[in-house]
Amino acid sequence: MGRTDEAIEPRHVADVVLRDGSTMRLRPPLSEDEADILSFFRDLSDRSLTQRFHGHPTVDERLVLPVLDPDWNERGALIGMHGSRVVALAGYVRLRDPRIADVAFAVADEFQRRGIATRLLEQLALAAASAGIEEFVADVMTSNSAMLRVFADAGFEATRTSAAGETEVRLRLAPTETFQISADERDHRAVAASLRPFFAPATVAVVGASTRRGTIGGELFRNVLRGDFAGAAFPVNRTAEPVAGVQAYTTVADIPVAIDLAIICVPGPAVFAAADEALEAGVRSICVISAGFAEVGAEGRERQAQLLALVRAHGARLLGPNCLGIAVARPRLNATFGPRALPPGNVGVSSQSGALGLALLERAGARGIGLSSFVSIGNKADVSSNDLLEYWEDDPDTEVVVLYLESFGNPRKFARVAQRVARTKPIIAMKAGRTASGARAASSHTAALAGSEAAVDALFHQAGVLRVETLGELLDATALLAGQPLPRGRNVAVLTNAGGLGILCADACEAAGLELAPLAAETEEALRPLLPVEASVANPIDMLGSATAETYERALPVVLADPGIDAMIALFVPPVVAGAEEVAAAIARAVETVAACDKPVLASVISADGTPASLARSSVTPFSYPESAARALGRVAQRA
């Protein structure tokens, strides 16, 4: 496809995902495609040929020449390719009324009912509208129910009139909310289906799995084994030497079972051949770990374009290149070359940076954060954060989404998808490249194109995405969202045994947009018998340094019961009368005793030994410092 693609304007080439999850590249037909299009028409069944031409035309070059080299003003046309074969053709011709164009479609019989005609219609309508065409008209045989259904379900404003066995369909091309909803729903179903082999593979092949320790391919394959993958894993290397005691193969084609996911870990120049061999063997999900693509300059960009064209020619999907890999909790798949296994949980993570992904995996377990899946998208030549959002929207294992971004490929699409997903699942994002220096570094790192930071802020705000600035803030907000109910509002109570800590926390709460609301009179009255006379029952509640574990255990439920409080932050610094571990255990017990506690409880128990184990195991979210707790709660309260 390389020679023809170079002659085509990029804006007229579209990579689409079909209903069954396969992919297809749509492009304009050129003069050199004449023979292939002629073969396409000759291979159509009598029924399909009749439905396209309303009769049996002579199949020769006269059918083909009018669609070649479209000018996109008077004529527009697209072909769908499967490998080197043309399997679909659609085009429009402008009529005497320049606002109207006649449109027609044909799809190879064995490729019908996969949504190809709908995707062709979407792309043709976009091109026609940009040329000033306002309406498509199509004459369809009334017996052609499949084509009529394509027009009816596309989402365009449509009218139909029928007579003498034919139906005239008119489509208004002006974009409408109905069309956008229909198109987004088609995208959602198709993209989710296309990613399923990445998230639920039964078989995995690691191409470039070396017998030598310390190599990326060898260590990645060993990680798959150490993770106790629920499916079958196969190493592939040039000599077919066993890896970690597992029989190896010289090619994917030699493996005796079909492979759902191929992980490629060979040097950059060898990736194309390795991918081609896997795709020819029937693999439809490819993850390329190898670097040396768009991130290294013009030559690498061309290599990446050729790789994507190859993947598209086989109807497959590509993760990477230049990525860390993928890990998924449910099938116990750790197809990354990181040193640590995935801590299972309810957070889906997409990282454009492999190194930052490693840092997240390293710290997640320590913060009590469990992941449903971790995906390193690298150069995101194909699979992007937008695609992952589509998958995670319906994934029952994912309740919180975390994104590390260095660029946006399709900001409008991101806004629509993220806004839809964020209605039910919180999305936390960290966007790198805020400064000129950071943007330059991002470009050389993963071929990222940075955008205006003001535009990024507006985009996140519009979509309901919570933006954080640092890795620490990312972990803090994620830990809170993954383990706690959302606050109903911004009113927070602070319970402390040290007035200074309470003041610091109060300042941090106000800076984070939270309010230390006055406690109800009933709450204050219930607290007085529990605390020394000198203690303050106003918010923040200073129980004084004499407070013990029992004091915390008795006071905390009283404050949580206050109807004017939406969240609580408990603070403790060890005096001589109480230890960090016993107070942490008391805080955890107190929360557990509150029936159906629907308010988030955060705690900062300051200790030389770090976070007490009893707190880390509880439903309370621990923080090292009061300010960190306040900032995280302020972020999360944006969803209130």
JOBELUR-V456297 format. One record per backbone hydrogen bond with DSSP energy under -1.0 kcal/mol. NH is the residue of the N-H (numbers start at 1). CO is the residue of the C=O. E is the energy in kcal/mol with one decimal. If there is no record, write none. Layout:
NH:CO:E ; NH:CO:E
This chain:
5:1:-2.5 ; 6:2:-1.6 ; 7:4:-1.2 ; 8:5:-1.4 ; 12:9:-2.0 ; 13:10:-1.8 ; 14:26:-2.5 ; 16:24:-2.8 ; 18:22:-3.5 ; 19:114:-2.2 ; 21:18:-2.1 ; 23:315:-1.1 ; 24:16:-2.3 ; 26:14:-3.3 ; 27:79:-2.0 ; 33:30:-2.1 ; 34:31:-1.5 ; 37:33:-2.5 ; 38:34:-2.3 ; 39:35:-2.2 ; 40:36:-1.8 ; 41:37:-2.4 ; 42:38:-2.3 ; 43:39:-1.8 ; 49:45:-2.7 ; 50:46:-2.4 ; 51:47:-2.5 ; 52:48:-1.8 ; 53:49:-2.5 ; 54:50:-2.4 ; 60:58:-1.2 ; 63:60:-1.9 ; 65:61:-2.9 ; 67:64:-2.0 ; 69:29:-2.5 ; 72:75:-2.8 ; 76:92:-2.0 ; 78:90:-2.7 ; 79:27:-3.2 ; 80:88:-2.1 ; 81:25:-1.7 ; 82:85:-2.8 ; 83:313:-2.0 ; 85:82:-1.8 ; 87:80:-3.0 ; 88:80:-1.0 ; 89:106:-2.6 ; 90:78:-2.3 ; 91:104:-1.9 ; 92:76:-2.8 ; 93:102:-2.2 ; 94:74:-2.9 ; 95:100:-2.8 ; 100:97:-2.4 ; 101:135:-2.2 ; 102:93:-2.8 ; 103:137:-2.1 ; 104:91:-2.0 ; 106:89:-1.9 ; 108:87:-3.0 ; 111:108:-1.9 ; 112:109:-1.3 ; 119:115:-1.8 ; 120:116:-2.5 ; 121:117:-2.5 ; 122:118:-2.3 ; 123:119:-2.0 ; 124:120:-2.7 ; 125:121:-2.5 ; 126:122:-1.7 ; 127:123:-2.1 ; 128:124:-3.0 ; 129:125:-2.5 ; 130:126:-1.6 ; 132:129:-1.6 ; 133:128:-2.4 ; 134:99:-2.3 ; 135:99:-1.9 ; 136:171:-2.3 ; 137:101:-2.3 ; 138:169:-2.5 ; 140:167:-3.0 ; 142:165:-2.4 ; 144:141:-2.6 ; 145:143:-2.0 ; 148:144:-1.9 ; 149:145:-2.1 ; 150:146:-1.7 ; 151:147:-1.9 ; 152:148:-2.2 ; 153:149:-2.5 ; 159:170:-1.9 ; 161:168:-1.9 ; 163:166:-2.7 ; 166:163:-1.8 ; 167:140:-3.4 ; 168:161:-3.3 ; 169:138:-3.0 ; 170:159:-2.5 ; 171:136:-2.8 ; 172:157:-2.9 ; 173:134:-2.6 ; 180:176:-2.2 ; 181:177:-2.5 ; 182:178:-2.2 ; 183:179:-3.0 ; 184:180:-2.6 ; 185:181:-2.2 ; 186:182:-2.1 ; 187:183:-2.6 ; 188:184:-2.5 ; 189:185:-2.2 ; 190:186:-2.4 ; 191:187:-3.1 ; 192:188:-2.2 ; 193:189:-1.9 ; 194:190:-2.1 ; 195:191:-1.6 ; 198:195:-1.3 ; 199:195:-1.4 ; 200:196:-2.7 ; 204:232:-2.4 ; 205:261:-2.4 ; 206:234:-2.5 ; 207:263:-3.0 ; 208:236:-3.0 ; 209:236:-1.4 ; 210:208:-1.0 ; 215:212:-1.1 ; 219:215:-2.8 ; 220:216:-2.6 ; 221:217:-2.1 ; 222:218:-2.0 ; 223:219:-2.2 ; 224:220:-1.9 ; 225:221:-1.9 ; 226:222:-3.1 ; 227:223:-2.1 ; 228:225:-1.7 ; 229:224:-1.4 ; 230:331:-3.0 ; 232:202:-2.4 ; 234:204:-2.4 ; 236:206:-2.5 ; 237:249:-1.9 ; 243:246:-2.0 ; 246:243:-1.9 ; 249:235:-1.8 ; 255:252:-1.4 ; 261:203:-1.6 ; 262:285:-2.4 ; 263:205:-3.1 ; 264:287:-3.3 ; 265:207:-3.2 ; 270:267:-1.9 ; 271:268:-1.6 ; 274:270:-1.8 ; 275:271:-3.1 ; 276:272:-2.7 ; 277:273:-2.2 ; 278:274:-2.0 ; 279:275:-2.9 ; 280:276:-2.5 ; 281:277:-1.1 ; 282:279:-1.7 ; 283:278:-2.1 ; 286:317:-2.4 ; 287:262:-2.8 ; 288:319:-2.7 ; 289:264:-2.5 ; 296:293:-2.5 ; 297:294:-1.1 ; 301:297:-2.3 ; 302:298:-2.1 ; 303:299:-2.1 ; 304:300:-2.4 ; 305:301:-2.4 ; 306:302:-2.3 ; 307:303:-2.0 ; 308:304:-2.5 ; 309:305:-2.4 ; 310:306:-2.1 ; 311:307:-2.3 ; 312:308:-2.8 ; 313:309:-2.2 ; 315:312:-2.0 ; 316:311:-2.3 ; 317:284:-1.8 ; 319:286:-3.0 ; 322:290:-2.4 ; 326:335:-1.5 ; 327:374:-2.7 ; 328:333:-2.4 ; 329:372:-2.6 ; 332:329:-1.4 ; 333:328:-2.2 ; 335:326:-2.1 ; 345:371:-1.2 ; 347:370:-1.3 ; 348:400:-2.8 ; 349:373:-2.4 ; 350:402:-2.6 ; 351:375:-2.6 ; 352:404:-1.7 ; 357:353:-1.7 ; 358:354:-2.2 ; 359:355:-2.1 ; 360:356:-2.5 ; 361:357:-2.5 ; 362:358:-2.4 ; 363:359:-2.1 ; 364:360:-2.4 ; 367:363:-1.6 ; 368:365:-1.4 ; 369:364:-3.0 ; 371:343:-4.2 ; 372:347:-2.0 ; 373:347:-1.3 ; 374:327:-3.1 ; 375:349:-2.9 ; 376:325:-2.4 ; 377:351:-1.9 ; 379:321:-2.7 ; 380:377:-2.6 ; 381:320:-1.9 ; 383:318:-2.3 ; 388:384:-1.9 ; 389:385:-2.5 ; 390:386:-1.8 ; 391:387:-1.9 ; 392:388:-3.1 ; 393:389:-1.7 ; 398:395:-1.4 ; 399:346:-3.2 ; 400:346:-1.7 ; 401:426:-2.7 ; 402:348:-3.0 ; 403:428:-2.8 ; 404:350:-2.6 ; 405:430:-2.5 ; 414:410:-2.5 ; 415:411:-2.6 ; 416:412:-2.0 ; 417:413:-2.7 ; 418:414:-3.0 ; 419:415:-2.0 ; 420:416:-1.6 ; 421:417:-2.7 ; 422:418:-3.0 ; 424:421:-1.7 ; 425:421:-2.4 ; 428:401:-2.9 ; 429:466:-2.8 ; 430:403:-2.5 ; 432:405:-2.7 ; 439:435:-2.6 ; 440:436:-2.1 ; 441:437:-2.1 ; 442:438:-2.4 ; 443:439:-2.0 ; 444:440:-1.8 ; 445:441:-1.2 ; 446:442:-2.2 ; 447:443:-1.1 ; 448:442:-1.3 ; 456:452:-2.1 ; 457:453:-2.6 ; 458:454:-2.2 ; 459:455:-2.5 ; 460:456:-2.7 ; 461:457:-2.5 ; 462:458:-2.6 ; 463:459:-2.0 ; 465:460:-2.6 ; 466:427:-2.8 ; 468:429:-2.4 ; 474:470:-2.1 ; 475:471:-2.4 ; 476:472:-2.5 ; 477:473:-2.7 ; 478:474:-2.1 ; 479:475:-2.6 ; 480:476:-1.9 ; 481:477:-2.5 ; 482:478:-2.7 ; 483:479:-1.1 ; 484:480:-1.3 ; 492:515:-2.9 ; 493:567:-2.3 ; 495:569:-2.4 ; 496:541:-2.7 ; 502:498:-2.0 ; 503:499:-2.2 ; 504:500:-2.4 ; 505:501:-2.5 ; 506:502:-2.4 ; 507:503:-2.5 ; 508:504:-2.2 ; 509:505:-2.7 ; 510:506:-2.2 ; 511:507:-2.3 ; 512:508:-1.5 ; 513:510:-1.5 ; 514:509:-3.0 ; 515:490:-2.7 ; 517:515:-1.4 ; 524:520:-2.1 ; 525:521:-2.3 ; 526:522:-1.9 ; 527:523:-1.6 ; 528:524:-1.8 ; 530:527:-1.6 ; 535:532:-1.4 ; 536:542:-1.9 ; 541:494:-3.2 ; 543:496:-3.1 ; 547:544:-1.8 ; 552:548:-2.0 ; 553:549:-2.4 ; 554:550:-1.9 ; 555:551:-2.6 ; 556:552:-2.4 ; 559:555:-1.9 ; 560:556:-2.4 ; 561:557:-1.4 ; 562:559:-1.5 ; 565:562:-1.7 ; 566:491:-2.7 ; 567:491:-1.2 ; 568:600:-2.2 ; 569:493:-2.6 ; 570:602:-3.1 ; 571:495:-3.3 ; 572:604:-2.1 ; 583:579:-2.0 ; 584:580:-2.6 ; 585:581:-2.3 ; 586:582:-1.7 ; 587:583:-2.6 ; 588:584:-2.3 ; 589:585:-2.4 ; 590:586:-2.6 ; 591:587:-2.0 ; 592:588:-1.8 ; 593:589:-1.7 ; 597:594:-1.1 ; 602:568:-2.9 ; 603:621:-2.2 ; 604:570:-2.6 ; 606:572:-2.6 ; 610:607:-1.7 ; 616:612:-2.0 ; 617:613:-1.7 ; 618:615:-1.0 ; 621:601:-2.0 ; 623:603:-2.4 ; 629:625:-1.7 ; 630:626:-2.4 ; 631:627:-2.5 ; 632:628:-2.3 ; 633:629:-2.4 ; 634:630:-2.5 ; 635:631:-2.2 ; 636:632:-2.4 ; 637:633:-2.5 ; 638:635:-1.4 ; 639:636:-2.0 ; 640:637:-1.6
